[in-house]
Amino acid sequence: MSGRIDFNCDLGEGCGDDAAILPYVSSANIACGGHAGDEATMRATLRLCRAHGVAAGAHPGYEDREHFGRRTLALPGEDIAALVRRQLQRLAAIAAEEGVALTHVKPHGALYNLAADDRGVADAIAGAVAQFDPTLIVFGLAQSELTDAAQRLGLRVAHEVFAERGYARNGRLLPRGQPGAVIESLDAAIAQVRELALHGRVRVAGGETIALRADTLCLHGDRSDAPQFARAVRAALEAQGVRVAAL
């Protein structure tokens, strides 16, 4: 396995301590006003990224604030592409004013999970990114429909794994609310991070171990202990000789 990994966090969602998290990550996925965020939070997060030398990316999601973008909405492909473009344009305009170049796009929540398995949704997202800016890296669940769709369009892809989410046997994330879906123990999360970063594998529900490509590692910024997790994950990676750096 590579001795380098990107460490990303979902930020600008108005529910976490972004300033305490950003010193420990290498990439930030910034809510673009769909599931969360507004001009003020986008601008503040971009400024923090600039101050800490963190790569800034867009985190578009379903425009469903009531459910934080974690409810699947039945939208046709053209509507999904339109919401991704709309949110990219919103963040990019503010980023330009702040002198920050966007580097990547990572869908949020239910849209992200649906794109992992639904080729039509994955194609709509990848197509919107390619039309908006083909230099942007697409972050998608490792070995999923979204990473495949982006590669078909010649886009750069980052296969993403998670520090504190549980996995099913097919390599997908366990649905929230299911036992084991969220890893609460820091020690357990660190153990999972080491296996993913050093060996490209993860223990899944049922006790099996499966292989997963790990280009970028995600920590959710909306958990109350995210700053402590971020600091500990960064330290654990560096203690193993893994260089944390943006892609």
Backbone torsions as a table, in degrees:
resi	resn	phi	psi	omega
1	MET	NA	158.5	178.9
2	SER	-68.7	151.5	175.0
3	GLY	-91.3	22.9	-178.8
4	ARG	-139.6	143.9	174.2
5	ILE	-151.0	146.8	171.6
6	ASP	-82.0	144.7	178.5
7	PHE	-123.4	111.5	-174.5
8	ASN	-116.0	160.6	178.7
9	CYS	-144.7	143.1	176.5
10	ASP	-82.3	118.4	-171.7
11	LEU	-133.4	177.9	-179.7
12	GLY	69.6	22.9	-176.9
13	GLU	-97.4	0.7	176.0
14	GLY	73.1	18.3	-176.4
15	CYS	-138.7	14.3	179.6
16	GLY	-144.4	175.0	-179.9
17	ASP	-96.1	79.7	-175.2
18	ASP	-58.4	-40.9	-176.9
19	ALA	-63.6	-29.9	179.3
20	ALA	-82.1	-20.4	-178.0
21	ILE	-89.4	-41.3	-169.4
22	LEU	-57.1	-32.7	179.1
23	PRO	-62.9	-15.0	-173.4
24	TYR	-106.5	-9.8	-178.1
25	VAL	-106.5	167.0	178.2
26	SER	-110.0	-16.7	177.9
27	SER	-140.7	144.5	177.7
28	ALA	-122.5	133.3	175.6
29	ASN	-102.3	112.1	-168.0
30	ILE	-101.8	122.4	176.9
31	ALA	-56.4	135.6	-169.6
32	CYS	-108.5	21.7	177.9
33	GLY	92.9	3.9	177.0
34	GLY	-86.9	-82.1	179.0
35	HIS	-75.2	-23.3	-178.4
36	ALA	-166.0	169.4	174.5
37	GLY	89.8	156.7	175.6
38	ASP	-150.0	-174.8	-176.6
39	GLU	-57.6	-40.9	-177.4
40	ALA	-65.8	-43.5	-178.8
41	THR	-70.9	-36.6	177.5
42	MET	-63.4	-45.4	-178.5
43	ARG	-64.7	-43.0	-179.2
44	ALA	-64.5	-41.3	-178.9
45	THR	-69.3	-39.9	176.7
46	LEU	-60.6	-40.6	178.9
47	ARG	-65.4	-38.8	176.6
48	LEU	-65.1	-40.0	177.3
49	CYS	-60.5	-45.1	179.5
50	ARG	-62.1	-42.8	-178.0
51	ALA	-65.5	-34.1	-175.4
52	HIS	-102.1	1.6	-179.3
53	GLY	67.6	34.8	-178.4
54	VAL	-99.1	135.2	178.6
55	ALA	-66.4	133.7	-177.1
56	ALA	-105.1	131.5	178.3
57	GLY	-135.3	167.9	-178.9
58	ALA	-92.6	144.8	-179.0
59	HIS	-127.2	70.2	-177.0
60	PRO	-76.5	144.7	179.1
61	GLY	-146.0	177.9	174.6
62	TYR	-55.4	140.1	179.7
63	GLU	-82.8	73.6	-171.9
64	ASP	-144.3	74.9	-175.4
65	ARG	-64.8	-31.0	-178.1
66	GLU	-57.8	-35.8	-179.0
67	HIS	-110.7	15.2	176.4
68	PHE	55.8	30.9	178.4
69	GLY	68.5	15.7	-176.8
70	ARG	-104.5	15.2	174.2
71	ARG	-115.0	128.3	179.8
72	THR	-70.3	129.4	177.4
73	LEU	-109.2	137.5	-179.1
74	ALA	-81.8	90.7	-179.3
75	LEU	-118.5	141.1	174.2
76	PRO	-68.0	161.5	-176.5
77	GLY	-55.9	-38.8	-177.5
78	GLU	-67.2	-31.6	177.5
79	ASP	-72.5	-37.0	176.6
80	ILE	-64.9	-45.4	177.8
81	ALA	-60.0	-39.5	-178.1
82	ALA	-66.9	-40.9	-179.3
83	LEU	-69.5	-34.7	176.6
84	VAL	-65.2	-46.4	178.6
85	ARG	-61.6	-43.5	-177.9
86	ARG	-60.4	-44.8	-178.3
87	GLN	-73.6	-34.8	174.6
88	LEU	-62.4	-44.7	179.9
89	GLN	-61.4	-40.4	-179.0
90	ARG	-62.5	-48.9	-178.9
91	LEU	-69.8	-40.9	-177.5
92	ALA	-62.6	-36.3	179.7
93	ALA	-64.3	-42.0	179.4
94	ILE	-71.5	-38.9	178.6
95	ALA	-60.7	-40.1	178.9
96	ALA	-62.7	-40.5	178.4
97	GLU	-64.5	-31.4	-178.6
98	GLU	-90.6	-0.8	-179.9
99	GLY	70.0	32.2	-179.7
100	VAL	-115.7	129.7	177.1
101	ALA	-91.2	129.2	176.1
102	LEU	-74.5	142.3	-176.7
103	THR	-114.5	-23.1	-172.1
104	HIS	-156.4	170.6	177.3
105	VAL	-135.1	131.7	175.1
106	LYS	-134.2	115.3	176.6
107	PRO	-61.2	158.6	-176.7
108	HIS	-108.5	147.9	163.5
109	GLY	53.3	-127.4	-176.0
110	ALA	-63.7	-32.6	178.1
111	LEU	-66.0	-42.1	177.4
112	TYR	-60.4	-48.3	-177.1
113	ASN	-66.8	-38.2	178.7
114	LEU	-66.4	-39.9	-179.6
115	ALA	-65.4	-20.5	179.0
116	ALA	-68.2	-27.5	-174.1
117	ASP	-122.1	-16.8	-176.2
118	ASP	-104.2	109.9	-175.3
119	ARG	-63.2	-37.5	-179.9
120	GLY	-62.9	-43.2	178.0
121	VAL	-66.6	-42.9	178.9
122	ALA	-60.6	-43.1	178.9
123	ASP	-64.1	-37.8	-179.7
124	ALA	-65.1	-43.4	-179.7
125	ILE	-66.9	-49.4	-178.6
126	ALA	-61.7	-39.4	179.2
127	GLY	-64.4	-39.3	178.7
128	ALA	-64.7	-40.8	178.6
129	VAL	-65.0	-46.2	-178.7
130	ALA	-60.9	-39.0	179.5
131	GLN	-69.7	-37.4	-176.8
132	PHE	-75.4	-49.9	-178.7
133	ASP	-163.9	100.1	-176.1
134	PRO	-69.8	-2.9	176.3
135	THR	-86.9	-10.5	-178.9
136	LEU	-72.4	142.4	176.8
137	ILE	-85.7	135.2	176.7
138	VAL	-95.7	119.6	174.0
139	PHE	-89.7	124.7	178.1
140	GLY	-143.0	158.1	177.6
141	LEU	-53.3	134.1	-174.6
142	ALA	-50.9	131.7	173.5
143	GLN	56.6	52.1	-175.6
144	SER	-123.2	176.5	177.0
145	GLU	-60.8	-34.7	-178.6
146	LEU	-67.9	-43.6	178.1
147	THR	-65.3	-37.0	177.0
148	ASP	-63.8	-44.5	-178.4
149	ALA	-62.2	-43.5	179.7
150	ALA	-64.7	-40.7	179.3
151	GLN	-65.0	-36.2	178.6
152	ARG	-62.2	-28.7	179.8
153	LEU	-91.7	3.8	178.1
154	GLY	79.5	15.5	178.7
155	LEU	-82.6	153.2	171.8
156	ARG	-71.9	143.6	-174.2
157	VAL	-129.0	143.1	171.4
158	ALA	-120.8	117.0	176.9
159	HIS	-78.1	120.5	-171.0
160	GLU	-103.4	139.9	173.5
161	VAL	-125.0	168.8	-171.5
162	PHE	-124.8	138.2	-178.0
163	ALA	-74.4	-39.5	-169.6
164	GLU	-131.5	35.9	171.7
165	ARG	-124.7	142.9	178.9
166	GLY	-84.6	153.9	-175.8
167	TYR	-114.7	147.0	171.0
168	ALA	-88.6	171.7	-176.2
169	ARG	-64.8	-24.1	-179.6
170	ASN	-86.9	7.4	178.9
171	GLY	85.3	2.5	177.0
172	ARG	-90.1	160.6	177.4
173	LEU	-73.1	140.4	173.4
174	LEU	-64.6	137.3	-179.8
175	PRO	-59.9	139.6	177.0
176	ARG	-57.8	140.5	-176.3
177	GLY	97.9	-19.9	176.9
178	GLN	-84.8	142.2	178.8
179	PRO	-53.9	132.0	179.2
180	GLY	86.5	-2.0	-177.0
181	ALA	-67.9	-36.3	178.9
182	VAL	-117.7	126.3	179.3
183	ILE	-87.0	113.4	-177.2
184	GLU	-88.2	-28.9	-176.2
185	SER	-79.8	127.6	177.0
186	LEU	-62.6	-41.1	-179.7
187	ASP	-61.2	-42.0	179.5
188	ALA	-66.6	-38.9	178.2
189	ALA	-65.1	-42.5	179.6
190	ILE	-63.2	-40.5	178.0
191	ALA	-61.5	-41.1	179.0
192	GLN	-67.0	-41.6	179.0
193	VAL	-59.4	-45.4	-179.4
194	ARG	-60.9	-43.9	-179.8
195	GLU	-63.8	-40.7	-178.7
196	LEU	-69.9	-47.8	-174.7
197	ALA	-72.6	-37.0	-175.0
198	LEU	-91.4	-31.7	-172.1
199	HIS	-125.5	-5.6	179.6
200	GLY	61.7	43.0	179.8
201	ARG	-147.7	160.9	-179.2
202	VAL	-148.0	144.6	174.9
203	ARG	-83.4	131.6	-173.5
204	VAL	-113.1	174.1	177.8
205	ALA	-55.4	130.0	-176.0
206	GLY	102.0	-12.9	174.3
207	GLY	95.3	-7.0	178.3
208	GLU	-71.9	165.1	173.7
209	THR	-118.4	131.0	178.9
210	ILE	-123.1	157.7	178.8
211	ALA	-87.3	138.6	175.1
212	LEU	-140.7	133.9	174.7
213	ARG	-72.3	133.8	-175.0
214	ALA	-126.5	93.9	175.3
215	ASP	-92.0	-35.8	-178.0
216	THR	-140.7	140.3	-175.6
217	LEU	-112.4	127.9	-176.6
218	CYS	-105.4	140.5	167.6
219	LEU	-121.8	133.1	178.7
220	HIS	-77.8	125.7	-175.8
221	GLY	-81.4	-6.7	-177.1
222	ASP	-89.4	-2.6	176.7
223	ARG	-80.2	147.7	-172.6
224	SER	-65.4	-26.6	-178.6
225	ASP	-102.0	20.3	-176.7
226	ALA	-57.0	-41.6	179.1
227	PRO	-60.8	-40.7	178.5
228	GLN	-66.7	-41.3	177.3
229	PHE	-63.1	-43.9	-178.2
230	ALA	-60.7	-46.6	179.8
231	ARG	-62.2	-44.1	-177.6
232	ALA	-69.7	-39.1	178.5
233	VAL	-64.5	-45.7	178.9
234	ARG	-59.8	-45.1	-179.8
235	ALA	-64.1	-40.0	-179.1
236	ALA	-66.2	-40.9	178.3
237	LEU	-63.4	-47.8	-177.7
238	GLU	-67.4	-31.5	177.5
239	ALA	-66.0	-25.7	178.0
240	GLN	-90.9	5.2	179.8
241	GLY	81.1	15.0	178.7
242	VAL	-89.3	125.9	178.3
243	ARG	-84.5	126.1	178.3
244	VAL	-93.0	118.4	-177.0
245	ALA	-156.8	148.0	176.5
246	ALA	-64.7	157.6	-177.2
247	LEU	-78.3	NA	NA
